[in-house]
Amino acid sequence: MKFCCDKFKSDWNFPRNVGLNIRVSKFHPRDFNFLIKKEMYRFYITSGYKDNTKAEPNLVIAHCPYCGTNLFKYYKDDYYINESKEYFL
């Protein structure tokens, strides 16, 4: 498992209910219009929230806030998904 930087990995590892954390989600193929090229993954910074509550993504990001890496180019594996709630999409 490789991350763009240690700080991104640390925030990605935080549980959803702890402080600011990074969530990664993926569009379901049924939500995709394949005639339009889109990235399947989405990246968010959220403030802590409980598992049974509806969290609102605080910030949608495309680049690592720490090292500047383009997240769409770097993370292309389902292993990185740590958020499955559909309202994030």
Helices and strands as residue ranges (DSSP letters): H 6-13, E 21-26, G 29-31, E 41-46, E 59-61, H 71-74, G 78-80, G 86-88
